[in-house]
Amino acid sequence: MATPATKPVFTLPFIANSSSSSQPSTRYSRLPFRRSTTSTPVSLKRFRSYPSTPSHPSLPIKNATKTIESAETSSVLSSVGGTGTSSRKTKPTILVSEKLGEAGLELLRNFGDVDCSYDLSQEDLCKKIASCDALIVRSGTKVTRQVFEAAKGKLKVVGRAGVGIDNVDLQAATEFGCLVVNAPTANTVAAAEHGIALLASMARNVAQADASMKAGQWQRNKYVGVSLVGKTLAVMGFGKVGSEVARRAKGLGMQVIAHDPYAPADRARAIGVELVPFDQAISAADFISLHMPLTPATEKVFSDDTFEKMKKGARIVNVARGGVIDEDALLRALDSGKVAQAALDVFAEEPPPKDSKLVQHERVTVTPHLGASTKEAQEGVAIEIAEAVVGALKGELAATAVNAPMVPPEVLSELAPYAVLAEKLGRLAVQLVAGGSGITSTKVVYKSARDPDDLDTRLLRAMVTKGIIEPISDSFINLVNADFTAKKKGLRISEERVAVDAPPGLPVLSIQVRLSQCGFKIWKRCFRWRHKHRGWSETRCPPFDTGRIVQRRREPGRKSRPVQAG
């Protein structure tokens, strides 16, 4: 039986320069791992193969002898959803289900086989997706759970050419380990400009006056508008587009307030905008511009009750998502005069019915979802999403990933080699487990000289999770579904940060993986050790806190005696 262990620690200290000429200490050189000469700070390479350990009921180990890959073949980049295409004999297949700019298509064709199939039904999409590695959509294609089920694990990346991802089932994507990326920056300015265009045209009745003129009428008195200068604009959603709208509205002489529960107040103050509560924003505003995502919390948030709280004669612009407005309630507010005018670029159903009373309303200005429809934005979105999808298929961490740890590019670059070790520590830990109740609780301890606010450990935590879960799971585990799978299997992972003195350029001095309430066992065949022997018995890990392993050597004609291995 394996000896129970309390809080065992698997840790290796980092060195600042892996190419140093200093030799590793005897303690580490005697363990069955050696240092690598790769560019990563520390690499664990296994050069002996152990038989599988017995499985345990909590997390059955399907293959405890999975090779702990070297940094060259199992880097942090391959854990996002890509499969390391450099070793693949065939090009990946990329399905583009809606029109994409030619510049983006050219990037995709240089990397893989591109299938441009537009206007697919859900049934046709499910049939095609089984042979595709990536899917690129805009807002018209619904990527549902059925699509991910039909892919049977082959689909690695879904790229949304645009900002909103409400047409993609993120929960299903996460469960199936499929990375979802979007293109949030390329069309930001175009959407903001369209919002301002609707704001101004609505205030001056441009669309109605144009239609009247083309009908042969001359009605100057009917289309008297209102000025923007000095009016209060409430920006509902202070993200990329919302903040750009606020900047432009300030240039028009408007007083701008905003509501966003997640926006930092200092960023709003930097452009002269005050963040206020929801009710205060809608009650004080002359104009309301919507830039919030469609979520269960924001669906039909502009309802009868919300319109009642508004100033009489308020005007609404929506270039975000149609579902955030209850369209029947807006129609009632327009008819009652509570809302003077509305300018809509998006609708709950697109395209809206031809007999829609809201679209036909005289005081409503409508456009067919043109927020990102400029030549520059279309090309920019195509290039941005193509680069994100190609990078993900190569195994690179995408800064625009929606359902994976959102880590800034500079942090990715800094932590990439540490992430390699984090995964390998998780793999090492799970290979030492045998019998008992299995792994139920894991703590990851980081020793660093940095302030906790300056050390983003989400990537490292995800990599430890991947290293622990993948050897004991039937499915492929990556950063996308690692946490989900751990939670599903009842594995609790916590983090602790310990402040230490270290060189300022070193973000992490060491990473420790502590497992609680589980037994440990390693089975070894005969391999050369410093001591001459003919065989080794079962290796046990007694309670320890230093990561040292005690082995028991058995020699013919003698009683076994412990030999410290490290």
C-alpha positions in Angstrom: 0.0 0.0 0.0 1.1 3.5 -0.7 2.0 5.6 2.3 -0.3 8.6 2.8 1.3 12.0 2.3 0.2 15.3 3.7 0.9 18.4 1.6 3.7 17.0 -0.6 5.4 19.6 -2.7 6.7 19.2 -6.2 9.0 22.1 -7.0 12.1 23.2 -8.8 13.7 26.6 -8.4 14.2 28.7 -11.4 17.5 30.1 -12.5 17.8 33.4 -14.3 20.0 32.1 -17.1 19.5 28.6 -18.3 22.7 28.7 -20.4 24.8 29.2 -17.3 27.9 27.0 -17.2 27.3 26.0 -13.6 26.4 22.3 -13.2 23.2 21.3 -11.4 23.6 20.2 -7.8 24.1 16.5 -6.9 20.6 16.5 -5.4 19.0 17.2 -8.7 21.4 15.3 -10.9 20.5 12.2 -9.0 16.8 12.5 -9.7 15.5 10.9 -12.9 15.3 14.3 -14.6 17.9 16.5 -16.1 18.2 20.1 -17.0 17.6 21.1 -20.6 19.7 23.3 -22.7 16.7 24.9 -24.3 15.8 28.6 -23.9 13.3 28.0 -21.2 14.6 28.6 -17.6 14.1 25.0 -16.5 13.0 22.0 -18.5 12.2 18.6 -17.1 13.1 15.8 -19.5 12.3 12.2 -18.7 14.7 9.6 -19.9 13.4 6.5 -18.2 10.0 5.0 -18.7 8.1 3.7 -15.7 5.2 1.2 -15.8 1.8 2.5 -15.2 0.8 3.0 -11.6 -2.5 1.5 -10.3 -5.5 3.8 -10.9 -7.6 5.3 -8.1 -11.4 5.6 -8.0 -11.6 9.4 -7.9 -9.5 10.3 -10.9 -8.6 7.1 -12.8 -5.2 7.3 -14.4 -5.5 6.1 -18.0 -1.9 6.4 -18.8 0.3 7.5 -16.0 3.4 7.1 -18.1 2.6 9.8 -20.6 5.8 11.4 -21.6 6.6 14.7 -19.9 7.2 16.5 -23.2 10.2 18.8 -23.6 9.9 22.5 -24.1 10.4 22.1 -27.8 7.4 19.8 -28.4 5.0 20.8 -25.6 5.2 24.4 -25.0 2.6 26.6 -23.5 1.5 27.6 -27.0 0.2 24.1 -27.8 -2.2 24.1 -24.9 -4.6 26.7 -26.2 -6.4 24.6 -28.8 -3.8 24.2 -31.6 -2.3 20.9 -32.4 1.2 22.0 -33.4 0.8 22.1 -37.1 4.5 22.0 -37.7 4.4 18.2 -37.2 1.2 17.6 -39.2 1.4 16.2 -42.7 -1.9 17.8 -43.9 -3.0 21.4 -43.8 -5.8 22.3 -41.4 -9.2 22.9 -42.9 -10.7 26.3 -42.2 -14.5 26.8 -42.9 -15.5 30.4 -43.6 -19.3 30.6 -43.4 -19.8 34.3 -44.1 -18.1 36.8 -46.4 -14.6 37.9 -45.3 -12.2 40.4 -46.7 -9.8 39.2 -49.3 -6.8 40.1 -47.3 -7.9 37.9 -44.5 -8.7 35.0 -46.9 -5.3 35.3 -48.4 -3.7 34.9 -45.0 -5.8 31.8 -44.3 -5.0 30.2 -47.7 -1.3 30.6 -47.1 -1.7 28.5 -43.9 -4.5 25.9 -44.6 -7.2 24.7 -46.9 -10.0 27.3 -47.0 -13.6 26.3 -47.6 -15.8 29.4 -48.3 -19.4 28.1 -47.9 -21.9 30.9 -47.3 -25.6 30.8 -46.1 -25.3 27.3 -44.6 -28.3 25.9 -42.8 -27.7 24.4 -39.3 -28.0 20.9 -40.8 -25.4 21.7 -43.5 -23.1 23.4 -41.1 -23.2 20.3 -38.8 -22.3 18.1 -41.7 -19.4 20.2 -42.8 -17.9 20.9 -39.4 -16.9 17.3 -38.7 -14.0 17.7 -41.1 -12.9 21.2 -40.1 -10.2 22.4 -37.7 -11.5 26.0 -37.6 -14.6 28.0 -38.3 -14.9 31.7 -39.0 -18.3 33.4 -38.7 -19.8 36.9 -38.5 -23.1 37.6 -36.7 -25.3 35.6 -39.0 -24.2 32.1 -38.2 -25.3 30.4 -35.0 -22.6 28.2 -33.6 -24.7 26.1 -31.2 -24.0 23.1 -29.0 -25.1 20.8 -31.9 -22.3 22.2 -34.0 -19.7 21.4 -31.4 -21.2 17.9 -30.9 -21.1 17.3 -34.6 -17.4 18.3 -34.7 -16.6 15.4 -32.4 -13.6 17.2 -30.9 -11.9 18.0 -34.3 -12.9 21.7 -34.2 -10.1 23.6 -32.5 -11.0 27.3 -33.1 -14.1 29.4 -33.7 -13.3 32.9 -35.0 -15.9 35.6 -34.7 -15.1 38.4 -37.2 -16.3 41.2 -35.0 -16.8 42.0 -31.3 -20.0 40.3 -30.2 -20.0 36.5 -29.5 -23.6 36.0 -28.5 -24.1 33.8 -31.6 -21.6 31.3 -30.2 -22.4 28.9 -27.4 -19.4 29.6 -25.2 -20.3 27.0 -22.6 -20.4 24.2 -25.2 -17.2 25.5 -26.8 -15.5 25.4 -23.4 -16.7 21.9 -22.7 -15.4 20.6 -26.0 -12.1 22.4 -25.6 -12.7 24.7 -28.6 -11.0 28.1 -28.4 -13.2 31.1 -29.3 -11.5 34.2 -30.6 -12.9 37.5 -31.8 -11.7 40.7 -33.5 -12.5 43.4 -31.0 -10.3 46.3 -32.2 -10.4 46.6 -36.0 -14.0 47.8 -36.2 -14.1 49.9 -33.0 -13.7 53.3 -34.7 -16.2 52.3 -37.5 -18.9 51.4 -34.9 -18.3 54.6 -32.9 -18.5 56.7 -36.1 -21.8 55.0 -37.0 -23.1 55.7 -33.6 -22.3 59.4 -33.8 -23.7 59.5 -37.4 -27.0 58.1 -36.2 -27.0 60.4 -33.2 -26.6 63.5 -35.4 -29.0 62.4 -38.2 -31.7 61.5 -35.6 -31.4 64.9 -33.9 -31.7 66.7 -37.2 -34.3 64.4 -38.9 -31.9 63.8 -41.8 -33.5 60.4 -42.9 -37.1 61.7 -42.8 -36.3 64.9 -44.6 -34.4 63.0 -47.3 -37.4 60.7 -47.9 -39.8 63.7 -47.9 -37.7 65.5 -50.5 -37.5 62.4 -52.8 -41.3 62.2 -52.5 -41.5 65.6 -54.1 -42.2 67.5 -50.8 -40.7 70.6 -49.2 -41.5 70.5 -45.5 -39.0 72.7 -43.6 -41.2 73.3 -40.6 -42.0 69.7 -40.1 -38.4 68.5 -39.6 -37.1 71.0 -37.1 -34.5 69.2 -35.0 -32.6 69.7 -31.7 -29.0 70.8 -31.1 -26.4 68.5 -29.5 -24.4 71.2 -27.8 -24.9 71.3 -24.1 -27.1 68.1 -24.1 -26.3 65.2 -21.8 -25.3 61.9 -23.4 -25.5 58.7 -21.4 -23.1 56.0 -22.8 -24.4 52.7 -21.5 -21.4 50.4 -21.7 -18.0 52.0 -21.5 -15.9 49.5 -23.4 -13.8 50.1 -26.6 -16.7 51.4 -28.7 -18.5 53.3 -25.9 -15.3 55.2 -24.9 -14.7 56.2 -28.6 -18.3 57.5 -28.8 -17.7 59.5 -25.6 -14.6 61.1 -27.0 -16.4 62.2 -30.2 -19.5 63.4 -28.3 -17.2 65.5 -26.1 -15.9 67.1 -29.3 -19.5 68.0 -30.2 -19.9 69.9 -27.0 -22.0 67.4 -25.2 -21.9 66.6 -21.5 -21.1 62.8 -21.2 -21.9 60.4 -18.4 -21.5 56.7 -18.6 -22.6 53.5 -16.9 -20.5 50.3 -16.8 -20.1 48.2 -13.7 -16.7 46.9 -15.0 -15.1 50.1 -16.4 -12.3 51.6 -14.3 -13.2 55.1 -13.1 -9.7 56.5 -13.8 -10.0 55.6 -17.5 -13.4 57.4 -17.7 -12.0 60.5 -15.9 -9.1 60.6 -18.3 -11.5 61.7 -21.1 -13.8 63.8 -18.9 -16.5 61.2 -18.4 -18.2 60.5 -15.0 -19.3 56.9 -14.3 -22.8 56.8 -12.6 -25.3 54.2 -11.6 -27.8 52.8 -14.2 -30.9 54.7 -12.9 -29.0 58.0 -12.6 -27.7 57.7 -16.2 -31.1 57.0 -17.8 -32.9 59.6 -15.8 -30.5 62.5 -16.5 -29.8 61.9 -20.2 -31.2 63.7 -23.2 -29.6 61.2 -25.5 -28.8 57.5 -24.6 -26.3 55.5 -26.6 -26.2 51.8 -26.1 -22.9 49.8 -26.3 -23.4 46.9 -23.9 -23.1 43.2 -24.8 -26.1 40.9 -25.0 -26.0 38.7 -21.9 -28.7 37.1 -19.7 -28.3 40.2 -17.4 -28.7 42.7 -20.2 -31.4 41.0 -22.3 -34.4 43.4 -22.6 -32.9 45.6 -19.9 -34.6 48.5 -21.6 -38.2 47.6 -20.8 -41.3 49.5 -19.9 -40.0 50.1 -16.4 -36.7 51.5 -17.7 -38.5 53.8 -20.2 -40.7 55.2 -17.4 -37.6 56.3 -15.5 -36.3 58.3 -18.5 -36.6 62.0 -19.0 -39.6 62.8 -21.2 -38.5 63.3 -24.8 -35.3 61.3 -24.5 -33.6 59.9 -27.6 -32.0 56.5 -28.0 -29.3 55.2 -30.3 -28.5 51.4 -30.4 -25.4 50.1 -32.4 -24.8 47.3 -29.9 -27.2 44.4 -29.8 -30.9 44.4 -30.6 -31.8 42.1 -27.8 -30.9 44.6 -25.1 -34.1 46.6 -26.0 -37.6 45.2 -25.6 -38.8 46.3 -29.0 -42.5 46.2 -28.1 -41.8 48.4 -25.0 -39.9 50.9 -27.2 -42.8 51.1 -29.6 -45.1 51.9 -26.7 -42.7 54.5 -25.4 -42.5 56.2 -28.8 -46.3 56.2 -29.2 -46.7 57.8 -25.8 -44.0 60.5 -26.4 -41.9 59.3 -23.5 -39.2 58.6 -26.1 -39.0 61.3 -28.8 -36.9 59.4 -31.3 -34.8 56.2 -31.8 -32.0 55.3 -34.1 -31.4 51.6 -34.5 -28.7 49.7 -36.3 -29.4 46.3 -34.7 -32.6 44.3 -34.0 -33.7 41.3 -31.9 -34.3 39.5 -35.1 -32.1 40.2 -38.1 -33.4 41.0 -40.6 -36.5 42.3 -38.9 -39.9 41.4 -40.4 -41.0 43.5 -43.3 -44.1 44.6 -41.6 -42.3 45.6 -38.3 -44.1 48.6 -36.8 -40.9 49.7 -35.2 -39.0 49.8 -38.5 -41.9 51.6 -40.1 -42.3 54.2 -37.3 -41.9 57.8 -38.5 -39.7 58.8 -35.6 -37.3 55.8 -35.9 -34.2 55.9 -38.0 -33.0 52.5 -39.1 -29.9 51.0 -40.8 -29.2 47.3 -41.6 -26.5 46.5 -39.0 -23.9 48.8 -40.7 -21.8 49.5 -37.5 -18.7 47.9 -38.9 -19.4 48.3 -42.6 -16.6 50.5 -43.8 -14.0 49.3 -46.3 -11.2 49.9 -43.8 -13.0 48.1 -40.9 -13.9 45.1 -43.1 -10.3 44.6 -44.2 -9.1 45.2 -40.7 -11.5 42.7 -39.2 -10.6 40.1 -41.8 -6.9 40.4 -41.1 -7.3 40.5 -37.3 -9.5 37.4 -37.2 -7.4 35.5 -39.7 -4.3 36.2 -37.7 -6.0 35.1 -34.5 -7.3 31.8 -36.0 -4.0 31.0 -37.7 -2.1 31.7 -34.5 -4.5 29.5 -32.5 -4.1 26.6 -35.0 -0.4 27.0 -34.6 -0.9 26.7 -30.9 -0.2 30.3 -30.0 -2.0 32.0 -27.1 -4.4 34.5 -28.6 -4.8 37.9 -26.8 -8.4 38.0 -28.1 -9.4 34.6 -26.7 -12.9 34.8 -25.2 -13.1 31.5 -23.3 -9.5 31.2 -22.2 -7.4 33.2 -19.7 -7.2 36.7 -21.0 -3.5 37.5 -20.6 -1.9 40.6 -22.2 0.7 39.8 -24.9 3.6 41.1 -22.8 2.6 38.9 -19.9 2.3 35.9 -22.3 5.9 36.5 -23.5 7.2 36.8 -20.0 5.4 33.8 -18.4 5.6 31.4 -21.4 8.7 29.5 -20.1 7.3 29.4 -16.6 4.0 28.0 -18.0 6.0 25.1 -19.5 7.3 24.2 -16.1 3.9 24.6 -14.5 2.3 22.1 -16.8 5.2 19.6 -16.2 4.9 19.9 -12.4 1.2 19.0 -12.7 2.1 16.0 -14.9 4.8 14.9 -12.5 2.5 15.2 -9.5 -0.2 13.1 -11.1 2.2 10.4 -12.0 3.2 10.0 -8.4 -0.3 9.4 -7.2 -1.7 5.9 -6.6 -4.4 4.3 -4.6 -6.5 6.0 -1.9 -9.0 8.6 -2.8 -7.1 10.2 -5.6 -6.4 13.9 -6.1 -9.1 16.0 -4.7 -7.3 19.2 -3.6 -4.4 21.0 -5.1 -2.6 24.2 -4.0 -0.2 26.1 -6.3 2.3 28.2 -4.5 4.3 30.9 -6.3 7.3 32.5 -4.7 7.9 35.9 -6.2 9.4 39.3 -5.3 6.6 41.1 -7.2 3.5 42.7 -5.7 0.4 40.4 -6.1 -1.2 43.0 -8.4 1.9 42.9 -10.7 1.9 39.1 -11.0 -0.9 37.6 -13.2 -0.9 33.9 -12.4 -4.0 32.9 -14.3 -2.0 31.3 -17.1 0.2 29.4 -14.7 -2.8 28.1 -12.7 -4.4 26.9 -16.0 -1.2 25.2 -17.0 -0.9 23.3 -13.7 -4.6 22.3 -14.1 -3.8 21.0 -17.6 -0.8 19.0 -16.4 -2.8 17.3 -13.7 -6.0 16.6 -15.6 -4.8 15.6 -19.1 -3.0 12.3 -18.0 -6.2 11.2 -16.2 -8.8 12.3 -18.7 -10.2 10.5 -21.8 -10.4 13.7 -23.8 -7.8 16.2 -24.9 -7.4 19.0 -22.3 -6.3 22.5 -23.1 -6.4 25.9 -21.5 -10.0 26.3 -22.7 -11.6 23.4 -20.8 -9.0 22.6 -18.2 -10.8 24.5 -15.3 -14.2 23.2 -16.5 -13.0 19.6 -16.5 -11.3 20.0 -13.1 -14.5 21.3 -11.6 -16.5 18.6 -13.2 -14.2 15.9 -11.7 -14.3 17.5 -8.2 -10.7 18.8 -8.2 -10.3 21.9 -6.1 -7.3 24.1 -7.1 -6.3 27.1 -4.9 -3.4 29.5 -5.2 -1.0 31.1 -2.7 1.7 33.7 -3.2 4.8 34.0 -1.0 6.9 37.2 -1.1 10.6 36.5 -1.3 13.7 38.5 -2.3 14.6 37.8 -5.9 16.1 39.6 -8.9 13.7 42.2 -10.3 13.7 40.7 -13.8 12.5 37.3 -12.5 8.7 37.3 -12.3 8.6 33.9 -10.4 11.3 32.4 -8.3 9.7 29.0 -7.9 6.4 27.2 -8.4 5.1 24.5 -6.0 2.3 22.1 -6.5 0.9 20.7 -3.3 -1.5 17.8 -3.2 -3.5 16.9 -0.1 -5.1 13.7 1.2 -3.7 11.3 -1.3 -1.2 8.5 -1.5 2.0 8.4 -3.6 3.8 5.6 -5.4 6.2 5.3 -8.3 7.1 1.9 -9.8 10.6 1.8 -11.3 12.4 -0.8 -13.4 16.0 -1.3 -13.0 17.9 1.8 -14.1 21.4 2.9 -13.3 21.9 4.7 -10.0 24.9 5.9 -8.3 24.8 2.8 -6.1 25.3 -0.6 -7.7 22.2 -2.7 -7.3 20.3 -5.6 -8.9 16.8 -4.4 -8.3 14.7 -1.8 -6.6 11.5 -2.3 -4.7 8.5 -0.1 -4.6 9.5 3.6 -4.1 7.5 5.3 -1.4 7.0 9.0 -0.6 6.5 9.5 3.1 5.1 12.8 4.5 7.5 15.5 3.3 7.6 19.2 2.5 10.8 19.5 0.5 10.1 17.4 -2.6 12.7 14.8 -1.6 12.0 11.2 -2.4 13.2 8.3 -0.2 13.8 5.0 -2.0 14.3 1.6 -0.4 17.1 -0.4 -1.9 17.0 -4.2 -1.6 20.1 -6.3 -2.0 20.4 -10.1 -2.1 21.0 -11.5 1.3 20.4 -8.3 3.1 17.5 -6.4 4.7 16.3 -3.5 2.8 17.5 -0.1 4.0 16.4 3.4 3.0 18.5 5.4 0.6 17.9 9.1 0.2 17.5 9.9 -3.5 17.6 13.7 -3.2 
